Amino acid sequence: MQEVNKESSNSNSTAIVLLNTRMFRSYSSVKEMVKPDAKSPWGNHFAFLHVPIPKLTDSGLSDPLEFIKKAQQIIKSKRSSLGVYLTAKLLEAVDKFRGPEAAAKYVHGTLKNSSMAITNMIGPMEQVAVANHPVKGLYFLVPGPPLSLIVTVTSYVEKLRVVIGVEDGFIDSQKLKSCMENAYDMILKATTSATTT
């Protein structure tokens, strides 16, 4: 944002972080998950957090590691708040009493009022195959959300993939790519210098 417009450093931006609230106890087959008394029932179970994006102009956040620690601190404090539980229960209640269309409309409205969305998915720890063809890598992207920017993170066989989707014509994808590469380089340099000192 600051690369395009220096004044944007004064703007308030909010990310919506989508959290999986499904309790993973063990692997369950689909047949077990659709039973009425299933410990891990079938379907999406998620909540979302509205997280203010820290500003680079805040004192002390010019160091990439401090910026990451601040963002992590904000997410951790909000993730363990009562708000996550209440949001998940609200979505369940809307779905139960007004139907999936009403729940989808509520989620859509929430996404529409956010600057960006971030979500992640834990992938397989071991390589998988489809029709005996090994899968070299995988990623996911949520299609069609009413957002200008969405970031998804997937792990697969101890490799991390970050996918960024942008609204066509709204965000300069090449400039965003350059800024992201620069940010990752800064983080890598800060991390390696912190571990050597």
Secondary structure, 3 states (H helix, E strand, C coil): CCCCCHHHHHCCCEEEEEEECCCCCCCCCHHHHCCCCCCCCCCCCEEEEEEECCCCCCCCCCCHHHHHHHHHHHHHHHHCCHHHHHHHHHHHHHHHHHCHHHHHHHHHHHHHCCCEEEEEEECCCCCCEECCEECCCCCCCCCCCCCCEEEEEEEECCEEEEEEEECCCCCCHHHHHHHHHHHHHHHHHHHHHHHHC
